[in-house]
Amino acid sequence: MLRNTQQITTCAIDAIDGAIGHVKDLYFDDDAWVIRYFVVDTGAWLSGREVLISPISIQQSKWARDTLPVSITRDQVRNSPGTDADKPVSRQNEEQHAGYYGHPPYWGGSGLWGKDDYPGLLVTDWGLGDDKRPWTTKKEDRVSSRGRSVSQEDAHLRSCRAVTGYHIHATDGDVGRVQELIFDDEAWAVRYLVVETSNWWLSHRVLIAPQWIRDVQWLDKSVAVDLTRAAVKGSPPFISTAELSREEEQGLYEHYDRKGYWLRAAPGRPEPNACCA
């Protein structure tokens, strides 16, 4: 199902044996545009310490209760490797985090999550359980989703909150600013940037997919897209995530004459659901 980043930052995180805290931010991978971690504020429980939780740990979501259950314990969180959420997360940090929780590394393979597009399949293919593998990455697997080596490469993680407000530049001028991100809660892939066009086209919000981005200037806080202003102005308006159906997504992609992300799913893999409650 599709969710927005404003919605998830109200969610509580529950361990197997009790509450951990609430989601403060999300880190996404700017190479594949996939959410890799929740930044969780533990509040008074751990004296305001912030911890990283991977979507690999997420169990069946209870969105109606604004709660995300995770398959880890409070003691595991308490003793987890320290991470300064205000500083860049290095690949070494990620290796320590994954090794501590027994998670397979997501950065090996050509899928969004290792060789697969879903974190659950990553765990299944890794063979966790009675035949749990030692934590390592095969040399031949150490390639990112865009074909570059990641054996010594630092992670390309960005804060969803920090991206809010970035300027969007079409091929022939400005069109607006990023208001929030929309992702699906199965692959945890960012599917759309919600763009507020009020500075140019009053009271309209439109959707732009990461695949249509030409370049991101992180220091300048700007995103260049391979779209014209006229095409953006003529695109279907975005109302709300709850009302975004697969038919509306199809209409959006047809407007831009692009192929839908759901049509690129690997054979035998489930198609992401389109809308949320």
N, C-alpha and C positions, 0 to 999 in steps of 0.2 A: 504494500500500500504506500501511497505517497504521503509524505509528512513535510511540514515546514520547520525551519530551525527555531522560529519563535515558539512553536508548540512544544518542542522537545526540551527547551530550556526551563520549562515549568515542571518537568518530570522528576520524580524521586527515583533513586536507585536502591533496590532491596537485594541484599545478599541472601544466601540460603538461610541464615540464622538471624536476620534483622536488618534494619535500615543502615545505609551507608551515608547517604547525603542526597544532594540534588544536582542535576546537570547545570553547570555554569556556562559551558562553551563546548564546541565541537572542533576537533582538528581534522581537516581533510587533506588528502594527498593531492597536490597541485599537478602531478603528472597524470594520474588516472581519474581525478575528481571523485574520490571515494572517501567517505568518512572513516577514519582509522581509530579515533579515540573520542571518548567522552571525557571532558574535564569535569570532575566531580568535586564539589565543595562539601567537605565532610562536617562542616559546622562545628558545634561544640564537642561532638564526639571525639574528634582528633585535633581539637584546638584549632579549627579552621584550616587544617591541612588540605591541599588539593591533590587529588590522585587521578591517574589515567586508567580508564577502563576500556577495553577493546570490545567492539561489537561481537567478537568471537564468543564472549562470555554471556551474551544476551540469550535469555530463554524466551518463552512465549510472552509477547508484550501484553500488558494490561492497560492499553491506552485510555480506556474509559475511566480508569482510576488514576490516570497520569502517573503510572508506575512502570518501571522497567526492571523485571527480576533478572538477576545475574547468577550464574552457576559457580560462584566463589563465596568464601566465608568472610566474615568480618575480621578474623585473625589474619587471613591472607592479605586483606587490604591494609590492615594495621602494620604488617611486617613487609609490605611491598617496597621495592627499591624507590628511593626518594627521587622526585622529579620536580623541577621548578617550572610550573606551568607558564610562567611569564617569560621563559627563555626558550629558544629553539630546541626541539627534541632531536637529538642526534641519532644516527643509526645504532651507535653503541647503547644509547638509552633504550632504544626499541629492542635490541637483542637481550638486554638485561630483563626488560619487562616481559617479553615473550618467554624467555627461559625460566623466569620465576613462576609464571602461571602455567607453564607447560603448553603454550600455544605454538602452533607451527608458524613460521615466518610467512607473512603475506607477500613479501617482495620477490619471491622466486616464482618464475613462470610467466605466461603471457595473459592470464586471466586477471580479473579485478582483484581476486584473492588467490594468489599462487597460480595454480593451473585451472582454477575454477572461478566462477563469477559470484559465488555465495560463500560467506564465512562458514556456514554449516557444512558445506561440501568440502571446504578446505580441511576442516577437522576430520571428516570421515575419510578423505583420501590420505590424510597424514597417518591414519591408523592409530589414533589415540585409544587407550583402553588397555586390554590385556597384552596387546602387541605394540605398545607405545614405543615409538622410535626415539632414539637419542636426539636431543635438540641440535640440529645442524641443517645446513642447506647444501645440497649437492652443487658441485661446481657448475654443472650444465644448467642448473635451475636459476643461477644467479643473474637473471636478466629481467629488467622491468617490463611493464606492459607495453612500453614503446621501444623495446629492444636494446636498451642500454644496460651496461653492467651495473649491478648494485652491490657488489661484494664489499666495496669500501666506500660506497657513495652515501652521503648523508641523506636522511629522509627529507622530502619536500612537503612538509606539513604546514598548513596555514590555519589560522583561527577564523571560524565562520563569523564571529562577532566583528573581527577586525576588517573583514571584507565588506561588511555593511557600509554603504556610503560611497563605495568606489564608483568613479565616473565610467559610463559606458560610451564608447566612441564607435559609431558606424563608419562605413567607408567614406562618407561625405559629411560627417559632422556629429555632434553630441546628440544623444537621445535620452539620457537620464542617469539615474544612480541605482546601485544595487540596494534593494530593500531587505531581502532575505533569500535564503536558498531553499529549494525543494529537493528532497531525496526520497528514495524508496527504502522501506525498512526490511527488505529481504537481502538485497545486494549492498545496501547502504551507500549506493552510488548517488552522487548529486546529479539530478536530472535537469534542473532548471535554475536559473537566476531570475528572481522576480525583480523587474526593473520599474521603478517609479519614474514616469516621464513628465511630472508636473512642471518642471522648469521649461519644457518645450511644448508639451501637449497636455493641457490641463486635465487633472483627475483621471488619468489612465495608468494602468499597470499592464505590463506585457511580460511574456516569458521568453527567455533566451537560453538555449541549451549550451552546455560547455563545449560540445563538438563544433559549435559555430564561432568559437573564439579564435582569433588569429594570434593574439599576444596579450600578456598581462604584464604591466609595469608595476611591480609590487611597491617600489619606492615612491612612484608617482601616484599610486592608488588609482590606477585606471585600467580599463579592459577594452581592447579593440576587438570588434566582431566583424565577421565577413558578411555583413548585411548592410543594405542601404537604409537611410532614414525613411524613405517611402515604403519600403518593405516592412519595417518595424511599425510604422504608423498604420499600415493596412492589415496588420496581424490581428488575430482574435484577441479581444481584451481578456485579462485574467481577473476573475472575480474572487475565488477562494480555492484553497487546496481541497476542501471538502467537496466542492462541486466540479472538480477537474476529472472528467471521465475519460476513458480510452478514446471515445469518439471525438472528444474535444482535442485530445492530444494528436489524433490522426489529422484533424483539421488544421492544427498548427503546423505540423510537419509538411502537410500538403501545400499549405500557403507558401512555405519557404522552399518547396520542391526538394525536401530532404527525406532520407530514409529513417523511419522510426527506430529508436534504440531497441524496442521490443522485438524487432524483426532480425536483430543481429545476435539473438540468444543462441548459444551452442546447442546442437542437436541433443535431445534428451534432457535438456535443462528446463525447469519450469519458467513460464513467462511471468514477469512481475505483474502483480495486480495494479490496477490503475488508480483507484481512488481510495479515500479513507473515510471513516465515519466521523 
